[in-house]
Amino acid sequence: MNRQHVIAALLACTLTSASYAATTICKVKSDTVSPLAVSWDTDTGLAKIQLRYGDPVEGRLTMSRPHDDGVKVNLFFPKTDKPLSEDMEFIVFPVFKTTHRILGVSYRTIDGRRFLNASLGNFEALCNTL
């Protein structure tokens, strides 16, 4: 089992919910500087992202709406205590029956105001709802 599969499985196990039918896990199909996996639970609103380096980061599902034959979601991950950490937001949406896109941005807060800071990429992913 490769590292990405192990990380996706760990993310699935760490999401707590009374109903596993609401948990979605997406594995990014890229070897570049991208997240390895993202997951969210529509019942609890808990989201997690596994970046290439470090521990998974917890966040929340902030928006969910119909998109083509599926659902588009916004996932927000607040700044952590790690160096260079910033607030991050990712949008996940279906583009084909089994393929999704994940787009990410980071924000910088200055004097209490949040500004778009950087693109975190646009990646293809395989998503499964459990």
Secondary structure, DSSP 8 states (H G I E B T S, - for coil): --HHHHHHHHHHHH---S-GGGEEEEEE--SSSS-SEEEEETTT-EEEEE-SSSS-EEEEEEEEEEETTEEEEEEEE---SSTT--EEEEEEEESSSSEEEEEEEEEEEETTEEEEEEEEEEEEEEEEE-
